[in-house]
Structure formats: structure tokens, C-alpha cells
Amino acid sequence: MDQHAMHSMASGAAVLEVLGLAAAVVGTVGYLWLVTASRERGWPAGRTVSWLGGTLLGLAAVTGPLAAAAQTSYVAHMAAHLLLGMAAPVLLVLGAPVTLLLRALPVPAARRVSAVLSSRPVRVLTEPGVAAVLDVGALWLLYTTGLYPAMHRHAWLHVVVHVHMLSAGYLFSAAIVSVDPMPHRRGYPHRALVLVLALAAHDILAKLLYAGPPEGVAPAAGRTGAMLMYYGGDAVDLALIVLLCARWYRSTRPRAHRADPTPAPAATDLLAAHRRVNTSAPWPRSNDIVTTSRVFPEAAPGRQEISR
């Protein structure tokens, strides 16, 4: 790596470190404030721990010793990629930030947020197939084209690539696990198929990189990085499979039919509907269907788990 590339990489890493620290502070303080501001108590501690854990993993990928080593080491870069683009997003999704936000906001603000979540761009981005292409497809673009060496020569590109890793990883995890209300919720077979295809594409890429690493990467480092990508990626994908199967199993269990002591919420009162969500579980239960159907009619019972 020449002097210009090293200088650009250091500049990009410095900008990314500042952005990462700022995002971690804002995300942590904001999340904890929403937990406190929520009019109902009882927000599951597991969700808070998941959010904080995801924040720490993402921060570790862009600051500290790992981020410094990733500037010159392909193996360290791959480890940071696994944390930032795969492990951290899963934990952040399990934190259910959208559900928490809708619970804590006043009614007018909750309506505005739900309008944004129901918009066409969000509908497209949260489609499992689209999210998979943005996530795994971007990795193919990064490592099989000239984008990886270019990232070392241009500071702005270094920042963009890492921001995309986290964003695309979050969208993909959210589309597969569907903890928060979604503008549409594909059936479990559909999501399982997308997950399997994404896992296969990720593993194929890792094998290709094992045989031929990106430009400027030594063969030995390329093989080690590819193995880390293969086995580390499989570990995160296994966690997604377990989460998806657990939710799938829960959806098939018979539920006791009990009279709801509270009246049905008005269709326009989104926040009131969200306050009736049973938050004792780390993901929505049967009562959440009422909430989700009010915010996103496409996810109403009879639609949300249809096999597509």
C-alpha cells in the first residue's frame, strides 16, 4: 500500500471513528430515554441488553485496536466486517427500536412515524429479497471488483462502505426476523428461502475469495480472511435461522381464546394500540397482531404469514 493510500485510509478511519462514537452515544442515550419515557413500564431487559450489545459490537468494528488493525490487515478487516455487517445488526434488530419508539411517542408523532414506515421506499427496502441483495450483493461488489482497493485510496468511499455494511445488515436482519412492525410481513417459507439463498451466496463468495483474494491482498492473508468470513458468517446465519424457526414454531402453537378486557382500538389511534402490546417477550406475540394491523394493514391476520 503506497503512502497516498495509507493516508486516505487513515483519514477515512478517523472520520468513521468519530461518526461511530457519535452514533453510539446518540443511539444509547436515545434508546434509554425512550425506555424511561414510555408511559408503560415493563420493557423487557433482554431487548435493552440486545440493543446495547449491538451498539458495542458496531463500535468495536470502527474504533479501537480492531479498527486500527483493519487499516493494514485483511484478516482484521474481515473480522470488523463480521461485527459491523452481521453480528451487530442482529442484536440491534432484537432490541426492537421501532416498537419502543412508537410506544414512547405521543399520538401525533407516532402517526407521523407510522406514515414514514408505511411509505413506498420503506416497503421496498424491507422486502426480504431486496434487503438480501443490498446486503450480500454489496459484498460481492466489494470483493470481486475494484471497489476494495479503491476503498483504501479514497477516504469518503471507506466511510460509505462501512455505513452501508451496517445499514444493509440491519435491513436484512429486520426483514428476516421481523421483530418490529413491518409495512409487509412475508410468510415464514418465503423468508426462510431468502435466508438460505443469502447464506449460500455468502458462502460461495467466501470460497471464491479463498481461491483468489482481492487485489493487493497476500494469498495467505486472503485464505485466512476467507475462512473467517465463511465460518464466522455461518455462525451469525445460524443465529438468524434459530430466531426465524423459533418465531415460526410459536406462530403454529395453539393459543387460548380469551376475552380481551380492553375495547378494540380505533384505527387511527396508533399509539394506544401499541401500548396494548405484550412486551414480556423478546418479539411480538399474538396481541401484537392487533397493533401491527393498525399500523400496517398489510400485516393484518390472514395476510402476514401467507406463504408467498
KEMI-673299 format. One line per field, with one value per residue (C-alpha): x, y, z; residue number from 0; residue in three letters. Coordinates in steps of 0.001 Angstrom, whole numbers. Each point is the difference from the previous one (the first is absolute). Layout:
BEGIN
u = [X  ...] .
v = [Y  ...] .
w = [Z  ...] .
seq = [NUM  ...] .
type = [Ala  ...] .
This chain:
BEGIN
u = [0  1535  211  -3034  -2139  1167  -787  -3461  -727  1063  -2174  -3013  540  193  -3270  -1627  1166  -1568  -3248  -33  502  -2676  -2475  687  -565  -3160  -1356  663  -1285  -3004  -964  294  -1957  -2804  -79  -367  -2447  -2333  -3170  -238  2717  1142  2127  1926  3549  1075  -889  2015  2981  -247  21  2959  1869  -540  1191  3191  741  -512  2197  2747  46  747  1993  2790  2633  -2069  -794  3657  1171  -2612  1761  2884  -1202  -2485  -790  -776  -2112  -2013  -494  -1249  -2315  -1525  -632  -1302  -1948  -1325  211  -802  -3096  -1579  308  -1242  -3069  -753  -30  -3279  727  -3020  -2419  1598  -169  -3699  -752  1802  -1133  -3192  -2845  666  3699  -742  -2350  2700  2536  -2466  -657  3719  227  -2921  1548  961  3794  -164  -2276  2528  3063  -1560  -975  2148  1312  966  1658  1982  1286  993  1834  1632  30  2021  2616  397  401  2565  2247  -285  443  2490  -2045  2079  3335  -1819  -1317  3603  732  -3046  -961  -3625  -450  1410  -2696  -2799  867  -97  -3224  -1566  1181  -1844  -3106  -392  668  -2687  -2549  676  -238  -3188  -1592  772  -763  -2751  86  -1330  -3198  658  -1912  -341  948  775  -884  2521  703  795  2363  1635  672  1547  2183  1249  800  1811  2003  968  1067  2103  1717  676  1618  2188  1190  787  2013  1852  1068  759  72  -630  2715  2856  -737  2667  -1159  529  -1927  -2663  -537  -168  -2427  -2174  -173  -987  -2673  -1298  -190  -745  -2751  -1490  -113  -2004  -2241  -615  -1197  -2408  -1256  -644  -1851  -2106  -855  -886  -2448  -1355  -592  -1696  -2347  -1252  -719  -3674  -964  -2573  -2969  -521  -2296  1919  -953  937  -2099  1291  2194  -1043  1748  1519  1259  3341  1657  -2907  230  3711  -475  -2030  2883  1181  3656  939  1419  3092  -2167  -3699  -2589  -3614  -1124  2511  -2077  -2577  2679  1686  -3250  -839  3351  401  -3285  1946  1240  -3493  -951  -511  2643  3148  987  -1244  2597  1019] .
v = [0  3360  3110  1630  -3068  -215  3679  -348  -3106  1733  3014  -2173  -2011  3189  1317  -3384  -117  3387  -992  -3325  1580  2625  -2614  -2246  2813  1255  -3519  -1041  3179  146  -3622  271  3260  -1668  -2861  2551  2206  -2859  474  -3719  -1739  -3534  363  -3309  272  -2471  2458  2744  -2333  -1001  3623  889  -3130  796  3546  -1244  -2461  2666  2406  -2621  -404  3677  1089  -1434  -2646  -1973  3061  1066  -3451  -109  2894  -2277  -3557  -1797  -2488  2799  1682  -3192  -297  3584  -768  -2925  2158  3065  -1606  -3199  -414  3561  331  -3171  1285  3463  -1508  -2088  3272  858  3746  776  -1609  1917  3270  -403  -835  3040  2659  2038  -846  2653  -840  -3744  570  1857  -2743  -2683  1964  -46  -3721  -644  2000  -1626  333  -1778  -2677  -694  28  -2380  -2571  -3051  -552  3642  117  -3156  1512  3219  -2002  -3002  1510  2931  -2426  -1540  3485  933  -3042  -1056  3415  2802  1445  -1543  1540  3243  128  262  2899  2180  1013  782  -3433  -1658  1718  -767  -3708  -396  1972  -2176  -3177  882  1366  -2913  -2536  1588  30  -3653  -1150  2026  -1407  -3594  73  2686  1006  3499  831  -168  1542  -3560  -3269  -2843  -3532  -2166  -2263  3072  1443  -3385  -385  3465  -729  -3293  1631  2875  -2453  -1955  3167  1069  -3388  -147  3427  -1128  -3015  2191  2333  -2997  -940  3554  2916  3624  2075  842  -2764  -2655  -3572  -1205  2934  -494  -3620  841  2842  -2183  -2720  2594  1307  -3523  -1365  3286  779  -3454  540  3208  -1564  -2927  2476  1490  -3474  -796  3292  -495  -3612  949  2622  -2401  -2636  2494  1048  -3589  -606  56  3055  172  2121  2501  2961  3234  2208  3095  1318  -225  3003  2634  -444  3444  -293  -1620  736  -1362  -3204  -264  440  -3191  -2038  -2756  939  -2887  -1930  938  132  679  -2514  -489  3308  1759  -948  2564  2660  -916  -124  3520  1400  -2114  -1423  -2329  -1887  -702  -3582  -2136  1892  213  -3665  -1059  -1950  2012] .
w = [0  -1070  2140  -1617  632  3605  560  -1566  2047  3212  -836  -739  3175  2070  -1450  513  3607  741  -1718  1835  3400  -686  -1241  3001  2488  -1716  -458  3591  1630  -2311  598  3777  -40  -1961  2510  2796  -1903  -873  2021  654  1970  -575  -3125  -147  1278  -2674  -2723  1658  429  -3663  -1125  2204  -1088  -3671  591  1666  -2803  -2636  1926  357  -3781  -713  3059  2118  -786  -2519  -2091  82  -1088  -2774  -1749  -976  717  -2246  2772  2460  -2678  -409  3768  102  -2916  1903  3062  -1819  -2822  1582  3790  1086  -2251  1423  3561  -968  -1671  3099  1941  -1814  -270  -2188  2445  2853  -1944  -788  3623  1369  -2472  373  -2381  -2698  -192  -79  -2940  -1907  667  -1099  -3201  -777  774  -2352  -2862  -3270  454  3365  -1464  -2736  2259  2541  -2617  940  -3518  -440  3423  -834  -3250  1766  2659  -1671  -3480  1296  1347  -3444  -1433  2653  -273  -3668  -1615  473  2845  2798  -1080  -881  3554  1192  -2345  694  3534  -899  -1579  3114  2077  -2474  -144  3775  407  -2685  1746  3183  -1721  -2415  2749  2159  -2839  -797  3624  515  -3155  1010  3728  -91  3660  -617  -1931  -3743  -2926  -1265  1646  -2353  996  1798  -3012  -2099  2601  586  -3725  -232  3035  -1450  -3347  1715  2119  -3121  -1842  2984  235  -3746  181  2904  -2014  -3003  2210  1429  -3512  -1109  2473  -1029  -1640  2336  2538  638  -735  3584  1462  -2649  1002  3712  -624  -2218  2656  2589  -2343  -683  3536  1745  -2475  468  3774  -393  -2637  2350  2628  -2556  -883  3673  508  -3116  849  3580  -1223  -2608  2668  2307  -2802  -381  3697  980  2000  2750  -1053  2745  105  -360  2948  -2001  -2871  -3549  -795  -2469  -3318  232  3564  -771  3282  2028  -1983  634  3715  104  -1388  2298  448  2248  -2962  -2014  -3129  -740  1148  -993  1524  -2230  -3040  1053  221  -3255  -1928  1140  -1091  -3122  -1351  -2311  3068  1326  958  -3059  -1933  2053  -18  -3438  -1909  -3031] .
seq = [0  1  2  3  4  5  6  7  8  9  10  11  12  13  14  15  16  17  18  19  20  21  22  23  24  25  26  27  28  29  30  31  32  33  34  35  36  37  38  39  40  41  42  43  44  45  46  47  48  49  50  51  52  53  54  55  56  57  58  59  60  61  62  63  64  65  66  67  68  69  70  71  72  73  74  75  76  77  78  79  80  81  82  83  84  85  86  87  88  89  90  91  92  93  94  95  96  97  98  99  100  101  102  103  104  105  106  107  108  109  110  111  112  113  114  115  116  117  118  119  120  121  122  123  124  125  126  127  128  129  130  131  132  133  134  135  136  137  138  139  140  141  142  143  144  145  146  147  148  149  150  151  152  153  154  155  156  157  158  159  160  161  162  163  164  165  166  167  168  169  170  171  172  173  174  175  176  177  178  179  180  181  182  183  184  185  186  187  188  189  190  191  192  193  194  195  196  197  198  199  200  201  202  203  204  205  206  207  208  209  210  211  212  213  214  215  216  217  218  219  220  221  222  223  224  225  226  227  228  229  230  231  232  233  234  235  236  237  238  239  240  241  242  243  244  245  246  247  248  249  250  251  252  253  254  255  256  257  258  259  260  261  262  263  264  265  266  267  268  269  270  271  272  273  274  275  276  277  278  279  280  281  282  283  284  285  286  287  288  289  290  291  292  293  294  295  296  297  298  299  300  301  302  303  304  305  306  307] .
type = [Met  Asp  Gln  His  Ala  Met  His  Ser  Met  Ala  Ser  Gly  Ala  Ala  Val  Leu  Glu  Val  Leu  Gly  Leu  Ala  Ala  Ala  Val  Val  Gly  Thr  Val  Gly  Tyr  Leu  Trp  Leu  Val  Thr  Ala  Ser  Arg  Glu  Arg  Gly  Trp  Pro  Ala  Gly  Arg  Thr  Val  Ser  Trp  Leu  Gly  Gly  Thr  Leu  Leu  Gly  Leu  Ala  Ala  Val  Thr  Gly  Pro  Leu  Ala  Ala  Ala  Ala  Gln  Thr  Ser  Tyr  Val  Ala  His  Met  Ala  Ala  His  Leu  Leu  Leu  Gly  Met  Ala  Ala  Pro  Val  Leu  Leu  Val  Leu  Gly  Ala  Pro  Val  Thr  Leu  Leu  Leu  Arg  Ala  Leu  Pro  Val  Pro  Ala  Ala  Arg  Arg  Val  Ser  Ala  Val  Leu  Ser  Ser  Arg  Pro  Val  Arg  Val  Leu  Thr  Glu  Pro  Gly  Val  Ala  Ala  Val  Leu  Asp  Val  Gly  Ala  Leu  Trp  Leu  Leu  Tyr  Thr  Thr  Gly  Leu  Tyr  Pro  Ala  Met  His  Arg  His  Ala  Trp  Leu  His  Val  Val  Val  His  Val  His  Met  Leu  Ser  Ala  Gly  Tyr  Leu  Phe  Ser  Ala  Ala  Ile  Val  Ser  Val  Asp  Pro  Met  Pro  His  Arg  Arg  Gly  Tyr  Pro  His  Arg  Ala  Leu  Val  Leu  Val  Leu  Ala  Leu  Ala  Ala  His  Asp  Ile  Leu  Ala  Lys  Leu  Leu  Tyr  Ala  Gly  Pro  Pro  Glu  Gly  Val  Ala  Pro  Ala  Ala  Gly  Arg  Thr  Gly  Ala  Met  Leu  Met  Tyr  Tyr  Gly  Gly  Asp  Ala  Val  Asp  Leu  Ala  Leu  Ile  Val  Leu  Leu  Cys  Ala  Arg  Trp  Tyr  Arg  Ser  Thr  Arg  Pro  Arg  Ala  His  Arg  Ala  Asp  Pro  Thr  Pro  Ala  Pro  Ala  Ala  Thr  Asp  Leu  Leu  Ala  Ala  His  Arg  Arg  Val  Asn  Thr  Ser  Ala  Pro  Trp  Pro  Arg  Ser  Asn  Asp  Ile  Val  Thr  Thr  Ser  Arg  Val  Phe  Pro  Glu  Ala  Ala  Pro  Gly  Arg  Gln  Glu  Ile  Ser  Arg] .
